[in-house]
Amino acid sequence: MTACGAAAVAAAATRNEQIKEMFMDMGVDELLIHLLTKYAKDDEILHVACDAIRSLVTDDDQRPATSKVGNIICFP
């Protein structure tokens, strides 16, 4: 992944929970960690990687995340 790839992740994941989940399922978090460690002295790449991480972990609205709700019960 490059700085452009991280910028694309940040833009696509902002305010889109389904895209965030897809990126996480694909392992983008590991690629972002790789960027952070490999390019630790490159301010531009660090900034873009942090933007991507922020977009992945920031709630899009005030509803609790499904993973934090517990068991979900559906009623017919």
Backbone bond lengths (Angstrom), bond angles and torsions (degrees), N, CA, C in turn:
res aa  C-N    CA-C-N  psi(-1)  N-CA   C-N-CA  omega(-1)  CA-C   N-CA-C  phi
1 M - - - 1.445 - - 1.521 108.35 -
2 T 1.318 115.17 144.82 1.454 121.84 179.37 1.523 109.50 -115.41
3 A 1.307 115.92 -179.68 1.461 120.40 176.81 1.523 110.37 -60.82
4 C 1.335 117.22 -37.26 1.472 120.56 178.43 1.519 110.71 -65.52
5 G 1.317 116.92 -39.07 1.461 120.96 177.93 1.518 111.44 -64.87
6 A 1.319 116.57 -41.83 1.457 120.55 178.37 1.521 110.67 -65.83
7 A 1.325 116.96 -37.65 1.467 120.45 177.50 1.523 110.49 -65.55
8 A 1.322 117.23 -37.07 1.467 120.98 177.54 1.527 110.80 -65.82
9 V 1.325 116.95 -40.41 1.467 120.94 176.54 1.526 109.97 -61.05
10 A 1.318 116.42 -46.55 1.467 120.24 -179.24 1.518 111.19 -60.60
11 A 1.322 117.33 -44.40 1.463 120.81 -178.38 1.524 111.77 -68.34
12 A 1.317 117.09 -42.67 1.459 120.37 -177.04 1.524 112.73 -71.70
13 A 1.326 117.31 -34.87 1.469 120.54 -174.92 1.520 113.23 -82.76
14 T 1.308 118.01 -16.58 1.458 120.49 -178.44 1.522 109.94 -64.05
15 R 1.333 115.16 121.28 1.471 123.24 178.61 1.520 113.87 60.87
16 N 1.332 117.42 33.00 1.456 120.63 178.40 1.529 109.02 -144.12
17 E 1.318 116.05 93.94 1.464 121.27 -176.24 1.525 112.73 -63.20
18 Q 1.330 118.05 -35.57 1.462 120.30 -179.59 1.525 110.88 -66.32
19 I 1.302 117.19 -40.46 1.465 120.50 178.09 1.525 109.97 -67.14
20 K 1.338 116.98 -40.89 1.471 119.83 177.37 1.519 110.44 -56.62
21 E 1.328 116.04 -46.62 1.462 120.27 -179.16 1.528 110.96 -63.11
22 M 1.321 117.24 -41.57 1.465 120.43 178.95 1.527 111.12 -63.06
23 F 1.333 117.00 -43.87 1.466 119.85 178.27 1.529 110.97 -61.00
24 M 1.322 116.78 -41.90 1.460 119.75 -179.45 1.524 110.86 -67.26
25 D 1.337 117.37 -38.79 1.463 120.68 177.17 1.525 111.51 -63.68
26 M 1.324 116.88 -31.13 1.469 121.29 179.47 1.531 112.22 -80.59
27 G 1.326 117.71 -8.73 1.455 120.16 178.10 1.512 114.78 86.98
28 V 1.330 117.13 24.35 1.463 119.84 -178.70 1.529 111.25 -63.16
29 D 1.333 116.87 -26.34 1.465 119.35 178.95 1.524 111.10 -61.20
30 E 1.323 117.49 -38.59 1.464 120.72 178.79 1.529 111.12 -66.98
31 L 1.321 116.30 -37.45 1.463 119.70 177.69 1.527 111.24 -66.91
32 L 1.319 116.64 -37.90 1.469 119.80 178.21 1.527 110.79 -66.94
33 I 1.321 117.31 -39.21 1.467 120.53 176.23 1.525 109.67 -62.74
34 H 1.330 116.65 -40.00 1.467 120.81 177.03 1.531 110.47 -59.96
35 L 1.342 116.82 -44.40 1.466 119.91 177.24 1.522 111.29 -59.34
36 L 1.324 115.42 -44.27 1.467 119.49 -178.13 1.523 112.05 -62.41
37 T 1.318 116.68 -37.31 1.466 119.05 -177.93 1.532 112.23 -82.62
38 K 1.337 116.83 -39.87 1.464 119.84 -176.72 1.531 112.29 -72.97
39 Y 1.318 116.62 -35.74 1.459 120.55 -175.43 1.529 111.44 -114.88
40 A 1.316 116.58 41.78 1.467 121.82 -174.93 1.524 112.89 -60.48
41 K 1.305 118.41 -21.59 1.465 120.21 -177.63 1.527 113.18 -102.90
42 D 1.330 117.08 3.04 1.467 121.39 -179.98 1.530 108.24 -99.81
43 D 1.312 116.29 103.92 1.462 121.46 -175.19 1.526 113.16 -58.84
44 E 1.319 117.38 -39.20 1.471 120.00 -177.80 1.532 110.78 -64.71
45 I 1.323 116.56 -47.02 1.464 120.09 -179.40 1.522 110.26 -66.21
46 L 1.317 117.76 -40.69 1.468 120.13 177.77 1.520 111.12 -60.62
47 H 1.311 116.83 -43.19 1.465 121.08 -179.99 1.528 111.06 -62.30
48 V 1.323 117.18 -45.57 1.460 121.46 -178.64 1.525 110.59 -67.89
49 A 1.329 117.74 -41.27 1.464 120.67 178.65 1.527 110.31 -63.91
50 C 1.302 117.44 -40.95 1.468 120.42 177.57 1.523 111.51 -65.78
51 D 1.321 118.09 -36.74 1.464 121.28 174.98 1.530 110.66 -60.94
52 A 1.330 115.73 -43.15 1.465 120.02 179.64 1.527 110.81 -64.17
53 I 1.318 116.98 -44.23 1.467 120.51 178.62 1.520 109.94 -62.62
54 R 1.314 116.75 -43.71 1.473 120.91 179.30 1.523 110.97 -59.77
55 S 1.330 117.10 -42.20 1.464 119.91 -179.15 1.529 111.42 -67.68
56 L 1.333 116.78 -28.81 1.465 120.00 179.21 1.524 112.87 -77.48
57 V 1.313 118.23 -29.54 1.465 120.13 -174.19 1.525 114.09 -104.68
58 T 1.319 118.12 -5.02 1.459 121.27 -178.95 1.524 110.11 -86.36
59 D 1.340 116.46 130.32 1.459 121.11 176.01 1.517 109.70 -63.83
60 D 1.318 115.50 142.38 1.459 120.34 -179.80 1.522 112.53 -88.34
61 D 1.293 116.66 -20.78 1.458 120.44 179.17 1.529 108.59 -152.85
62 Q 1.311 116.65 -172.79 1.461 120.56 -174.36 1.520 113.34 -86.90
63 R 1.321 118.11 -4.17 1.466 119.91 178.33 1.524 109.44 -70.60
64 P 1.338 116.82 144.17 1.476 118.32 177.01 1.526 110.01 -69.84
65 A 1.298 115.79 146.05 1.460 120.15 177.37 1.519 109.17 -64.36
66 T 1.315 116.30 145.58 1.459 121.02 -178.67 1.521 111.28 -55.56
67 S 1.314 117.14 -37.76 1.464 120.80 -178.69 1.525 111.62 -66.01
68 K 1.331 118.18 -19.03 1.454 121.29 -179.08 1.524 112.71 -98.48
69 V 1.327 117.52 -7.10 1.457 120.99 -177.17 1.512 110.57 -82.19
70 G 1.302 117.95 -31.93 1.468 120.89 -175.42 1.507 108.83 99.29
71 N 1.306 115.78 -149.57 1.458 120.02 179.68 1.515 110.89 -71.19
72 I 1.307 115.46 133.24 1.456 120.68 178.67 1.521 107.81 -102.81
73 I 1.315 115.84 128.83 1.464 120.56 -178.89 1.515 108.19 -108.71
74 C 1.312 116.33 126.99 1.473 120.61 178.21 1.517 108.33 -101.70
75 F 1.290 116.10 131.73 1.463 121.86 177.99 1.508 109.05 -106.77
76 P 1.340 117.49 136.36 1.471 120.36 -179.87 1.509 112.28 -68.35
